[in-house]
Amino acid sequence: MRKTEFTQFNPAISKFFKELEKNNNKNWFDANRSFYEKEIKEPLKQFVTLMAELFYKNNLNYIADTKKSIFRINRDIRFSKNKDPYKTNLGLFFPYSLSQIVAQKPESVGLYLHYEKGSCFIAGGIHMPSPPVLKSIRNNLLEEWKVFEKILNDKDLKKEFTEILWGDRLNSIPRGYTKGHPAEKYLVLKEFTVFSNLEEKDFFSAKLPDLMLKKGKAMEPFVRFLVEATE
């Protein structure tokens, strides 16, 4: 048994980020680094480790890796007008892979958890994929749109996610595709995602791992379809 195991996130994290938002600089962060290390970074690793166990026990092909799943708190400010060095939110991503190989890349398909004061949610699918990946999904939909539609109408998916195919879309069918095709409403999508708000009290609850597992189970046919379309 591990020496330390995840129980729940400390609600004091909310105050930490509130203060960080007002004091987003290295001096403040260094002065509060011990809290970050003990109450945020280490519990995040514990949570990811627990999710790896839960995914494995439930035969789910989500990859939970402490080095790949946790988003860094340092912001990439190279091309940003906002030069604040630190993020004031938490993000965790669990890629879905049929080969069980971690392939963290912008167009990865997976399950995502986001914590931010006033904006907590669980989402999944593929966010703003690269043109070649998007084309692969669209081409697959030309033949498999009925299968995809059946997945979208699954009662468990609808129960666990309040927004289905949430995100940006084109105003008209993309070039190279036939207007009036039965899959037209899917071909205009720029991303393929599902979304559900998360109460802050649930983020700080001991039931968060089971909640993530439940969302991941409901979403699996959806992400599997996307992965199979891009491989």
Secondary structure, 3 states (H helix, E strand, C coil): CCCCCCCCCCCHHHHHHHHHHHCCCHHHHHHCHHHHHHHHHHHHHHHHHHHHHHHHHCCCCECCCCCCCECCCECCCCCCCCCCCECCCEEEEEEECCCCCCCCCCCCCEEEEEECCCCCEEEEEECCCCHHHHHHHHHHHHHHHHHHHHHHCCHHHHHHCCEECCCCECCCCCCCCCCCCCCHHHHCECCEEEEEECCHHHHCCCCHHHHHHHHHHHHHHHHHHHHHHHC
